[in-house]
Amino acid sequence: MKYFNFLFFFFGLSLGVANAQTEQEPNVVRDTTLVLTEKKKTPQKKKGDTFPIEDYKIISYARDTTTFDTTLTIYKEYKYNYLRKDDFELLPFSNVGQTYNILGAITEEKSFYPRMGAEAKYNNYMEAEDIDYYRVPTPTTELFYKTVMEQGQILDAMITLNTSPQLNMSIAYKGMRSLGKYQHILSSTGNFRFTTNYQTKNGKYFLRGHYTSQDILNEENGGLAVPEQFTSNDDEFNDRSRIDVRFEDAENFLLGKRYFIDHEYFLFKEQDSLKNYGLSVGHQLNYETKRYEFRQEDANTYFGDSYQASDINDLSRLKTFFNQLNLNYNSKIVGEATFLVNFYKYNYYFNSLVINETETITNQLRDNEISIGGTFKKQLGGFSLKGDFTQNIVGDMGGTTFNATMDYQLTNDLDIEASLHGSSRMPNFNFLLYQSDYKDYNWDNQDEFEREKISTLQGAINSKKWGRLSVAYTVRDKYTFFEENLETGDSLEIVSDDIQRVTPRQADGTINSLKIKLSNDLHFWRRWGLANTIMYQNVSQDEDILNVPQLVTRNTLYYSNHLFKKALYLQVGVTAKYFSEYYMNSYSPVLGELLVQDREKLGGHPMLDFFINAKVRRTRIYLKAEHFNSPFSDNKYYSAPNYPYRDFIVRFGVVWNFFT
């Protein structure tokens, strides 16, 4: 990992320094057309020529198109983090690269088939839908760098180029290492990506593909052994490495590799001012392998009894093979319509059988699934309509997925959205089958659990001036979760004698939730801005199962201005984030999962950040004092029970873009 960090940093820096040039502040362009189907050739660069930023295109999995954005906005500040996306509905643990707790209720199930499990490990895991493709007139580099808690850094480096107007390639690596402030919580992750996309000169054949290799390693300490050492404000424990933790010999590890190909051939197509129709056949292949492992030198009584006293090693594997054939037709009258057939093969397995006094737990879930479905997209006057449907016809793991969206432009400033989502599928594999060297972490629920069902009705109003207001109402049936059953020891101050038992459960009743979210960015006195995000949630349930805070807010007051004859663009501000008290999920290092608990409410603590950001040419510079109010407050801020939130720290970073 260190080798990749050095290689990409050196190569990108050398390329950028040799070819630095000025440009105008670009705007983000969103184009829902299939960029890969453009007949327009990439212009050839002559000496002294420059290309507009709109020619440097980023193409998403859904084939939406944006351009490289080198502006500095408040939303860039929100995305300048380890995940490189807005984490408003997440609460990070104390060290970078650890898991996140959940502040916002999930309203849609994006996966048609069950996932492996160990969901707390997947915040930084890039799925096929997270991979971008590119089309650029000149070689393009992006470098992301940020400091961490202690002894390490985050570096995300990417370079892409078109060898011809038809062929693009990109290679990227994101590496992170952070020792952390507490004992035995080192994090080390790596995300390698290679992508390519190709189109023939006549525009009849298109191909894109990628390869990823990702590893996520976390040392685990089980949380605080003596919470009073943290809450007492004793100067001795201001050095967090002196605080006792439950154990210092465990770690969990996730490794995933994926091969992805998506290609399409047009049987015929006509595209001009009078005609726009075509018929094509497509094929998509996705082969992925994953392994999740929990390792511990000596068995710890915190997880109950074990089959062996040392060398704990729990290992689960999942191999999936996905094939899709699709037939696509588009015309001005019909719109864009697709019929598809999916073949899915899975193999989730362990290395041995578990035989105890009452049952024998198998070591494998393996089968083939077939599903059919379709998609539709149509522009009808001011209405934009889109929908998709998939139904499993062979196999037990998949189910049904239905999505329908409508967008209508009321005025130049105002548009409305409405959407309906419905899905059903079996719970993740680790709910159905799991094996461990710890006796309480073995189960086989294949015959007991039913398909989870989720339905969501959502509406939104978007205004360029006043922001976005969205409302989502969600109904969940057979909601599946891990329940923590904590057996406390004799001492209330020392929790190292506790035993964390975990039970996979499926809720009997229906869980209904309402989620209202408002976000805007108001400007006044020319240079000042106030960015607000407010989320209200209400959950109706018989038990405390789906636990989220009722109120989550984030407010940023900031000042922006050009300085030094517009050579530097400066942004200075303060961000306050707050969420109300709730039964915050606990965490299981063995499973790599968040657990439902109803014994302790946490939250109600404001978190203040002060930042100074600057832009010089295409370089964005970030400096932030995170949680600067922690030295003046009670030490009652947690990310999960017995897992403290981050203390005050100053972090620095940059993002560079180079267009050769």
NORNORDA-V72583 format. One record per residue. N is the residue number from 1. SS is DSSP state (alpha for helix, beta for strand, coil for the rest). Layout:
# NORNORDA-V72583
N_SS / N_SS
This chain:
# NORNORDA-V72583
1_coil / 2_alpha / 3_alpha / 4_alpha / 5_alpha / 6_alpha / 7_alpha / 8_alpha / 9_alpha / 10_alpha / 11_alpha / 12_alpha / 13_alpha / 14_alpha / 15_alpha / 16_alpha / 17_alpha / 18_alpha / 19_alpha / 20_coil / 21_coil / 22_coil / 23_coil / 24_coil / 25_coil / 26_coil / 27_coil / 28_coil / 29_coil / 30_coil / 31_beta / 32_coil / 33_coil / 34_coil / 35_alpha / 36_alpha / 37_alpha / 38_coil / 39_coil / 40_coil / 41_coil / 42_coil / 43_coil / 44_coil / 45_coil / 46_coil / 47_coil / 48_coil / 49_coil / 50_coil / 51_coil / 52_coil / 53_alpha / 54_alpha / 55_alpha / 56_coil / 57_beta / 58_beta / 59_beta / 60_coil / 61_coil / 62_coil / 63_coil / 64_coil / 65_beta / 66_beta / 67_beta / 68_coil / 69_coil / 70_coil / 71_coil / 72_coil / 73_coil / 74_alpha / 75_alpha / 76_alpha / 77_alpha / 78_alpha / 79_alpha / 80_coil / 81_coil / 82_coil / 83_coil / 84_coil / 85_coil / 86_coil / 87_coil / 88_coil / 89_coil / 90_beta / 91_beta / 92_beta / 93_coil / 94_coil / 95_coil / 96_coil / 97_coil / 98_coil / 99_coil / 100_beta / 101_beta / 102_beta / 103_coil / 104_coil / 105_coil / 106_coil / 107_coil / 108_coil / 109_coil / 110_coil / 111_coil / 112_coil / 113_coil / 114_coil / 115_coil / 116_coil / 117_coil / 118_coil / 119_alpha / 120_alpha / 121_alpha / 122_coil / 123_coil / 124_coil / 125_coil / 126_coil / 127_coil / 128_alpha / 129_alpha / 130_alpha / 131_coil / 132_coil / 133_beta / 134_beta / 135_beta / 136_coil / 137_coil / 138_coil / 139_coil / 140_beta / 141_beta / 142_beta / 143_beta / 144_beta / 145_beta / 146_beta / 147_beta / 148_coil / 149_coil / 150_coil / 151_coil / 152_coil / 153_beta / 154_beta / 155_beta / 156_beta / 157_beta / 158_beta / 159_beta / 160_beta / 161_beta / 162_beta / 163_coil / 164_coil / 165_coil / 166_coil / 167_beta / 168_beta / 169_beta / 170_beta / 171_beta / 172_beta / 173_beta / 174_beta / 175_beta / 176_beta / 177_beta / 178_beta / 179_coil / 180_coil / 181_coil / 182_coil / 183_coil / 184_coil / 185_coil / 186_coil / 187_beta / 188_beta / 189_beta / 190_beta / 191_beta / 192_beta / 193_beta / 194_beta / 195_beta / 196_beta / 197_beta / 198_beta / 199_beta / 200_coil / 201_coil / 202_coil / 203_coil / 204_coil / 205_beta / 206_beta / 207_beta / 208_beta / 209_beta / 210_beta / 211_beta / 212_beta / 213_beta / 214_beta / 215_beta / 216_beta / 217_beta / 218_beta / 219_beta / 220_beta / 221_coil / 222_coil / 223_coil / 224_beta / 225_coil / 226_coil / 227_coil / 228_alpha / 229_alpha / 230_alpha / 231_alpha / 232_coil / 233_coil / 234_coil / 235_alpha / 236_alpha / 237_alpha / 238_coil / 239_coil / 240_alpha / 241_alpha / 242_alpha / 243_coil / 244_coil / 245_beta / 246_coil / 247_coil / 248_coil / 249_coil / 250_beta / 251_beta / 252_beta / 253_beta / 254_beta / 255_beta / 256_beta / 257_beta / 258_beta / 259_beta / 260_beta / 261_beta / 262_beta / 263_beta / 264_beta / 265_beta / 266_beta / 267_beta / 268_beta / 269_beta / 270_beta / 271_beta / 272_coil / 273_coil / 274_coil / 275_coil / 276_beta / 277_beta / 278_beta / 279_beta / 280_beta / 281_beta / 282_beta / 283_beta / 284_beta / 285_beta / 286_beta / 287_beta / 288_beta / 289_beta / 290_beta / 291_beta / 292_beta / 293_beta / 294_beta / 295_beta / 296_beta / 297_beta / 298_beta / 299_coil / 300_coil / 301_alpha / 302_alpha / 303_alpha / 304_coil / 305_coil / 306_beta / 307_coil / 308_coil / 309_coil / 310_beta / 311_beta / 312_beta / 313_beta / 314_beta / 315_beta / 316_beta / 317_beta / 318_beta / 319_beta / 320_beta / 321_beta / 322_beta / 323_beta / 324_beta / 325_beta / 326_beta / 327_beta / 328_beta / 329_beta / 330_beta / 331_beta / 332_coil / 333_coil / 334_coil / 335_beta / 336_beta / 337_beta / 338_beta / 339_beta / 340_beta / 341_beta / 342_beta / 343_beta / 344_beta / 345_beta / 346_beta / 347_beta / 348_beta / 349_beta / 350_coil / 351_coil / 352_coil / 353_coil / 354_beta / 355_beta / 356_coil / 357_coil / 358_coil / 359_coil / 360_beta / 361_beta / 362_coil / 363_coil / 364_beta / 365_beta / 366_beta / 367_beta / 368_beta / 369_beta / 370_beta / 371_beta / 372_beta / 373_beta / 374_beta / 375_beta / 376_beta / 377_beta / 378_beta / 379_beta / 380_beta / 381_coil / 382_coil / 383_beta / 384_beta / 385_beta / 386_beta / 387_beta / 388_beta / 389_beta / 390_beta / 391_beta / 392_beta / 393_beta / 394_beta / 395_coil / 396_coil / 397_coil / 398_coil / 399_coil / 400_beta / 401_beta / 402_beta / 403_beta / 404_beta / 405_beta / 406_beta / 407_beta / 408_beta / 409_beta / 410_coil / 411_coil / 412_coil / 413_coil / 414_beta / 415_beta / 416_beta / 417_beta / 418_beta / 419_beta / 420_beta / 421_beta / 422_beta / 423_beta / 424_beta / 425_beta / 426_coil / 427_coil / 428_coil / 429_alpha / 430_alpha / 431_alpha / 432_alpha / 433_beta / 434_beta / 435_coil / 436_coil / 437_coil / 438_beta / 439_alpha / 440_alpha / 441_alpha / 442_coil / 443_beta / 444_beta / 445_coil / 446_coil / 447_coil / 448_coil / 449_coil / 450_coil / 451_coil / 452_beta / 453_beta / 454_beta / 455_beta / 456_beta / 457_beta / 458_beta / 459_beta / 460_beta / 461_beta / 462_beta / 463_beta / 464_coil / 465_coil / 466_coil / 467_beta / 468_beta / 469_beta / 470_beta / 471_beta / 472_beta / 473_beta / 474_beta / 475_beta / 476_beta / 477_beta / 478_coil / 479_coil / 480_beta / 481_beta / 482_beta / 483_beta / 484_beta / 485_beta / 486_beta / 487_beta / 488_coil / 489_coil / 490_coil / 491_coil / 492_coil / 493_coil / 494_coil / 495_coil / 496_coil / 497_coil / 498_coil / 499_beta / 500_beta / 501_beta / 502_beta / 503_beta / 504_beta / 505_beta / 506_beta / 507_coil / 508_coil / 509_coil / 510_coil / 511_beta / 512_beta / 513_beta / 514_beta / 515_beta / 516_beta / 517_beta / 518_beta / 519_beta / 520_beta / 521_beta / 522_beta / 523_beta / 524_beta / 525_coil / 526_coil / 527_coil / 528_beta / 529_beta / 530_beta / 531_beta / 532_beta / 533_beta / 534_beta / 535_beta / 536_beta / 537_beta / 538_beta / 539_beta / 540_beta / 541_coil / 542_coil / 543_coil / 544_coil / 545_coil / 546_coil / 547_coil / 548_coil / 549_coil / 550_coil / 551_beta / 552_beta / 553_beta / 554_beta / 555_beta / 556_beta / 557_beta / 558_beta / 559_beta / 560_beta / 561_beta / 562_beta / 563_beta / 564_coil / 565_coil / 566_coil / 567_coil / 568_beta / 569_beta / 570_beta / 571_beta / 572_beta / 573_beta / 574_beta / 575_beta / 576_beta / 577_beta / 578_beta / 579_beta / 580_coil / 581_coil / 582_beta / 583_coil / 584_coil / 585_coil / 586_beta / 587_beta / 588_beta / 589_coil / 590_coil / 591_coil / 592_coil / 593_beta / 594_beta / 595_beta / 596_beta / 597_coil / 598_coil / 599_coil / 600_coil / 601_coil / 602_beta / 603_coil / 604_coil / 605_coil / 606_coil / 607_beta / 608_beta / 609_beta / 610_beta / 611_beta / 612_beta / 613_beta / 614_beta / 615_beta / 616_beta / 617_coil / 618_coil / 619_beta / 620_beta / 621_beta / 622_beta / 623_beta / 624_beta / 625_beta / 626_beta / 627_coil / 628_coil / 629_coil / 630_alpha / 631_alpha / 632_alpha / 633_coil / 634_coil / 635_coil / 636_coil / 637_coil / 638_beta / 639_beta / 640_beta / 641_coil / 642_coil / 643_beta / 644_beta / 645_coil / 646_coil / 647_coil / 648_coil / 649_beta / 650_beta / 651_beta / 652_beta / 653_beta / 654_beta / 655_beta / 656_beta / 657_beta / 658_beta / 659_beta / 660_coil
